[in-house]
């Protein structure tokens, strides 16, 4: 067991001990009782007040932020700013700056408009990731082919959608954005850089990175349900994107995305079964290819996605194949199937058992159910009232060992 894996397992043990030893942070679920007049600052109420102050600090207009920019960079710290949205005010603004220990960084700003019918956003982002993993394309790649690359990108764009009052489960809209990517040698001394093992033929886009304009049309269906103990229902996303290469068109392509999530009441009121399906495929003209850095990935809990193109994901997570490392498989065609069963352990701590199955390939015929990569595992989540604050996932059964992933919820990020 290498030093990274030992550190992850040690962190796992620490997480379990912390979750059991600090139930007082259930304050996020139920209002804490009023402290006695003679409460000692060193007592339990002192810990409770300290926890409240931490959570409150992340909700202020000018606030700290903790997040991962992309896989391989570790968790970073930064500062964010968001305007207070007054009653009846349709506009608000947020921005953030984050840097990680491995010199990943992210700068972004977003202006949002929201009414009962219309939703609109204008946004810009710049980020740098110095050691992303690349193993090749498809699910037949070997871990021995692991390399790294540096990826910088700049994005600016906007989107708008409309939700019909007479049929408010449906929203339709579009997005347009400019992308300016740049690829360079990886900066992980433990693995070769991408250009030492791969070429333009095996990693399309390695030799040139033109500017792109991406046009997207989408339709979202959200059919909510549930009660005070759970959120049930169905979400569906359908989108088509066209990427226009402004150099010679060689890297231009179109992409279809279809994704669905179903949340189903389980055996007890505090239990929840979540099913998740995601299918994505691309089409290219004669002589065109999809750049490897714009292809989808499967593996782990992290990914490198365009701005405002988050997947629905499974139960409060965007993880894909948790029995494998982040970014383990890459390709222009993807199929992912997931199932998670969540139940409450005690106070703010929930547990989940899950199964993931996925396939990815260079051509559409590679998406075979019989050739799917699969895994199982479990997770522990520390909950606020309606969202996950901290989550730990342990995946195994994929034939490449056990893997541990940490993620933080939106309360620490915005």
C-alpha positions in Angstrom: 0.0 0.0 0.0 1.6 3.3 -1.2 1.8 6.4 0.9 -1.1 8.1 -0.8 -3.4 5.2 -0.1 -2.2 4.9 3.5 -3.0 8.6 4.0 -6.4 8.2 2.5 -7.2 5.3 4.8 -5.9 7.2 7.8 -8.2 10.1 6.8 -11.1 7.6 6.6 -10.5 6.5 10.2 -10.3 10.1 11.3 -13.6 10.9 9.5 -15.4 8.0 11.2 -14.1 9.1 14.6 -15.0 12.7 14.1 -18.5 11.8 12.9 -19.1 9.7 16.0 -17.4 12.1 18.5 -19.0 15.3 17.4 -22.8 14.7 17.2 -23.4 18.2 18.5 -23.0 19.5 15.0 -26.4 18.1 14.4 -27.2 21.8 14.9 -27.6 21.9 11.1 -30.5 19.5 11.4 -32.4 20.7 14.6 -32.2 24.0 16.5 -29.8 23.6 19.4 -31.2 24.0 22.9 -30.5 27.3 24.7 -27.3 27.0 26.7 -27.5 27.2 30.4 -26.6 30.4 32.0 -23.5 29.0 33.6 -22.2 27.0 30.6 -18.5 26.6 30.5 -16.8 27.8 27.3 -14.8 24.6 27.3 -18.0 22.4 27.5 -20.2 20.9 24.8 -22.0 24.2 24.2 -18.6 25.8 23.4 -18.1 23.2 20.7 -21.6 23.8 19.4 -21.1 27.6 19.2 -17.8 27.1 17.4 -19.5 24.8 14.9 -22.2 27.3 14.3 -19.7 30.1 13.7 -17.9 28.0 11.1 -21.1 27.3 9.2 -22.2 30.9 9.4 -18.8 32.1 8.1 -19.4 30.3 4.8 -22.8 31.9 4.4 -21.6 35.6 4.6 -21.4 37.7 1.4 -17.6 37.7 1.7 -16.7 34.2 2.8 -14.0 31.5 2.7 -14.4 28.6 0.2 -13.1 25.1 0.3 -13.2 22.9 -2.9 -11.3 20.8 -5.4 -10.5 22.6 -8.6 -10.0 19.2 -10.4 -8.6 15.7 -9.7 -5.0 15.6 -8.7 -4.8 19.0 -7.2 -6.1 18.3 -3.7 -8.5 20.5 -1.8 -7.9 24.2 -2.1 -8.8 27.2 -0.1 -9.9 30.6 -1.3 -12.3 33.4 -1.0 -15.7 34.0 -2.5 -18.1 36.9 -2.7 -21.9 36.8 -3.3 -24.5 39.5 -3.2 -27.4 39.2 -0.8 -30.6 38.6 -2.8 -33.2 40.9 -1.5 -36.9 39.9 -1.7 -38.2 40.5 -5.2 -34.7 41.2 -6.5 -34.1 39.1 -9.7 -30.3 39.7 -10.1 -27.5 38.4 -7.9 -23.7 38.0 -8.3 -21.1 35.6 -7.1 -17.4 35.1 -7.6 -14.5 33.1 -6.2 -10.8 32.6 -6.3 -9.3 29.2 -5.2 -5.7 27.8 -5.2 -4.7 24.3 -4.1 -1.4 22.9 -2.7 -0.5 21.5 -6.1 -0.9 24.8 -7.8 -4.2 24.3 -9.4 -6.2 27.5 -9.4 -9.6 28.8 -10.4 -11.1 32.2 -10.9 -14.7 32.7 -11.8 -17.6 35.1 -11.8 -21.3 34.7 -12.4 -24.2 37.1 -12.8 -27.6 35.4 -12.4 -31.2 36.5 -13.2 -34.1 34.6 -11.9 -37.9 35.2 -12.2 -40.9 32.8 -12.0 -40.5 32.1 -15.7 -37.0 33.2 -16.9 -33.5 32.1 -15.8 -30.4 33.7 -17.2 -26.6 33.7 -16.5 -23.5 35.5 -17.7 -20.2 34.0 -16.6 -16.5 33.8 -17.0 -13.8 31.4 -15.7 -10.1 30.9 -15.9 -8.4 27.8 -14.4 -5.1 26.0 -14.4 -4.6 22.3 -13.7 -1.0 21.1 -13.7 -1.1 17.3 -13.4 -4.2 15.7 -14.8 -4.1 12.0 -15.6 -4.3 10.4 -19.0 -4.2 6.7 -19.7 -5.4 6.6 -23.3 -8.8 6.3 -24.8 -11.4 3.6 -24.0 -11.9 1.1 -21.2 -9.1 -1.3 -22.3 -6.3 1.0 -21.2 -3.7 -0.1 -18.7 -2.7 1.6 -15.5 0.9 1.2 -16.7 0.2 3.7 -19.4 -0.6 6.5 -16.9 0.8 10.0 -17.9 0.0 13.5 -16.9 -0.7 16.8 -18.7 -1.2 20.5 -17.9 -4.6 21.9 -18.9 -5.4 25.6 -18.9 -8.7 26.9 -20.1 -10.6 30.2 -20.3 -14.3 30.3 -20.8 -16.9 33.1 -21.2 -20.5 32.7 -22.0 -24.1 33.0 -21.2 -27.3 30.9 -21.0 -31.0 31.5 -20.8 -34.0 29.2 -20.1 -37.7 29.5 -19.7 -40.1 27.5 -17.5 -43.7 27.4 -18.5 -46.2 28.4 -15.7 -48.8 26.0 -17.0 -46.3 23.1 -17.1 -43.6 24.1 -14.7 -41.8 20.7 -14.6 -40.3 21.6 -18.0 -37.6 24.1 -18.7 -36.0 24.7 -22.2 -33.1 26.9 -23.1 -29.8 27.5 -24.7 -26.2 28.4 -24.0 -23.4 30.0 -26.0 -19.8 30.2 -24.9 -16.2 30.7 -26.1 -13.4 28.3 -25.0 -9.7 28.9 -25.2 -7.9 25.7 -24.1 -4.2 25.1 -23.8 -2.3 21.8 -23.2 1.3 21.5 -21.8 3.6 18.9 -20.2 2.4 17.4 -16.9 4.2 18.3 -13.7 3.9 15.1 -11.7 7.4 13.8 -11.2 6.1 10.3 -10.5 4.7 9.7 -14.0 5.8 10.6 -17.6 4.3 13.6 -19.3 1.7 12.9 -22.0 3.9 13.7 -25.0 6.4 11.1 -23.9 4.0 8.2 -24.5 1.2 9.5 -26.8 0.9 11.3 -30.1 -1.7 13.2 -32.0 -3.0 9.9 -33.3 -3.5 8.4 -29.9 -4.4 11.6 -28.1 -6.3 13.9 -30.6 -5.7 17.5 -29.8 -2.2 17.1 -28.3 -0.5 19.0 -31.2 -3.0 21.9 -31.4 -5.6 23.6 -29.3 -7.7 26.0 -31.3 -10.4 28.4 -29.8 -13.9 27.0 -29.8 -17.4 28.4 -29.8 -19.9 26.0 -28.2 -23.7 26.2 -28.9 -26.1 24.2 -26.7 -29.8 23.6 -26.6 -31.3 21.8 -23.7 -34.5 20.6 -22.0 -34.8 19.8 -18.3 -37.7 17.9 -16.6 -37.9 18.1 -12.8 -40.8 16.2 -11.2 -40.3 16.7 -7.5 -42.1 14.9 -4.7 -41.5 13.7 -1.1 -42.0 14.9 2.4 -40.1 16.2 5.4 -38.0 13.0 5.5 -37.0 12.8 1.9 -37.0 14.3 -1.6 -38.5 11.9 -4.2 -39.2 12.3 -7.9 -37.5 12.3 -11.3 -35.0 14.6 -13.1 -34.2 14.3 -16.8 -31.7 16.4 -18.8 -31.5 16.3 -22.6 -28.9 18.5 -24.4 -27.2 18.8 -27.8 -24.0 20.8 -28.1 -22.1 21.8 -31.2 -18.4 22.7 -30.8 -17.0 24.9 -33.6 -13.3 24.8 -34.1 -12.1 28.3 -35.2 -8.8 27.0 -36.7 -9.6 24.7 -39.6 -12.6 22.7 -38.3 -10.6 19.5 -37.7 -11.6 19.4 -34.0 -15.2 20.4 -34.4 -17.9 18.0 -33.2 -21.4 17.6 -31.9 -22.5 15.9 -28.7 -25.8 14.5 -27.4 -26.3 14.1 -23.6 -29.2 12.3 -22.0 -29.3 11.8 -18.3 -31.9 10.8 -15.7 -32.1 10.4 -12.0 -34.9 8.7 -10.1 -35.4 9.1 -6.3 -37.6 6.3 -4.9 -39.1 5.9 -1.4 -37.5 2.8 0.2 -38.4 0.4 3.1 -38.4 3.1 5.8 -39.3 6.8 5.7 -35.6 7.8 6.3 -34.4 5.5 3.5 -34.0 6.5 -0.1 -33.2 4.5 -3.3 -31.6 6.6 -6.1 -31.1 5.3 -9.7 -29.0 7.3 -12.2 -28.4 6.8 -15.9 -26.2 8.8 -18.3 -25.7 8.3 -22.0 -23.5 10.6 -24.1 -22.4 10.2 -27.7 -20.6 12.5 -30.2 -20.7 12.9 -34.0 -18.0 14.2 -36.2 -17.7 14.9 -39.9 -15.2 13.2 -42.2 -11.7 13.8 -41.1 -12.8 15.4 -37.8 -11.9 14.2 -34.3 -12.9 15.0 -30.7 -10.0 16.5 -28.7 -9.1 14.3 -25.8 -9.3 17.2 -23.3 -13.0 17.7 -24.3 -13.9 14.0 -24.0 -15.9 12.6 -21.1 -14.2 10.6 -18.3 -15.3 7.9 -16.0 -13.6 7.0 -12.7 -13.5 8.3 -9.2 -15.4 11.2 -7.7 -13.8 14.0 -9.7 -14.0 15.2 -13.3 -13.0 18.2 -15.5 -16.2 19.6 -16.9 -17.1 22.8 -18.8 -18.6 25.7 -16.8 -22.3 25.3 -16.1 -22.3 21.7 -17.5 -22.7 19.7 -14.3 -24.3 16.3 -14.5 -27.3 15.4 -12.3 -25.2 12.6 -10.7 -26.4 10.0 -8.3 -27.5 10.6 -4.7 -25.8 13.9 -3.8 -22.7 13.0 -5.7 -21.1 13.5 -9.2 -18.9 10.4 -8.7 -18.9 7.9 -11.5 -16.9 4.6 -11.1 -15.6 4.7 -7.5 -13.7 1.4 -7.8 -11.2 3.2 -10.0 -9.0 6.3 -9.8 -10.2 9.7 -10.9 -10.1 10.2 -14.7 -9.3 6.5 -15.2 -11.2 6.1 -18.5 -11.7 8.6 -21.3 -13.6 8.7 -24.6 -16.2 10.5 -26.8 -18.9 7.9 -26.1 -20.2 7.1 -22.6 -22.8 5.0 -20.7 -23.1 5.0 -16.9 -25.6 3.2 -14.7 -25.7 3.7 -10.9 -27.8 2.7 -7.9 -27.5 4.0 -4.3 -29.4 3.1 -1.2 -29.2 5.7 1.6 -30.2 5.3 5.2 -29.7 7.3 8.4 -27.2 6.1 11.1 -27.4 8.7 13.8 -28.0 12.4 14.0 -26.5 14.1 10.9 -24.6 11.0 9.7 -26.1 9.1 6.7 -24.7 5.9 5.1 -25.0 4.7 1.5 -24.3 1.5 -0.3 -23.9 1.8 -4.0 -23.1 0.0 -7.3 -21.6 1.6 -10.4 -21.3 0.3 -13.9 -19.9 2.2 -16.9 -18.5 1.9 -20.4 -16.6 4.5 -22.5 -15.0 4.2 -25.9 -13.6 5.8 -29.0 -16.6 4.6 -31.1 -20.2 4.1 -30.2 -20.1 0.3 -30.6 -17.7 0.2 -27.6 -20.6 0.9 -25.3 -21.4 -2.7 -24.5 -23.2 -3.8 -21.4 -21.2 -7.0 -21.4 -17.9 -5.0 -21.3 -18.9 -2.6 -18.6 -16.5 -1.7 -15.8 -18.2 -2.2 -12.5 -17.7 -1.7 -8.8 -19.5 -1.5 -5.4 -18.9 0.4 -2.2 -20.3 2.5 0.6 -20.2 6.1 1.7 -20.7 8.2 4.8 -22.2 11.6 4.6 -22.4 14.4 7.2 -25.7 16.2 6.5 -27.0 19.7 6.9 -30.8 20.3 6.8 -31.2 19.6 3.1 -27.8 18.9 1.7 -24.5 17.0 2.1 -21.8 18.9 3.9 -19.0 16.3 3.9 -18.9 12.9 2.1 -16.5 10.0 2.1 -16.8 7.3 -0.6 -15.0 3.9 -0.6 -15.2 2.0 -3.8 -13.9 -1.5 -4.6 -14.5 -4.5 -6.8 -13.2 -3.0 -10.1 -10.1 -5.1 -10.1 -7.8 -2.2 -9.4 -7.9 -2.1 -5.6 -10.0 0.0 -3.1 -10.2 3.7 -3.5 -11.2 6.4 -1.1 -12.7 9.8 -2.1 -13.6 12.9 -0.1 -16.0 15.6 -1.3 -17.4 18.7 0.3 -20.9 20.0 -0.2 -22.0 23.4 -1.6 -22.2 24.9 1.9 -18.3 25.2 1.9 -18.1 26.3 -1.7 -20.5 29.2 -2.2 
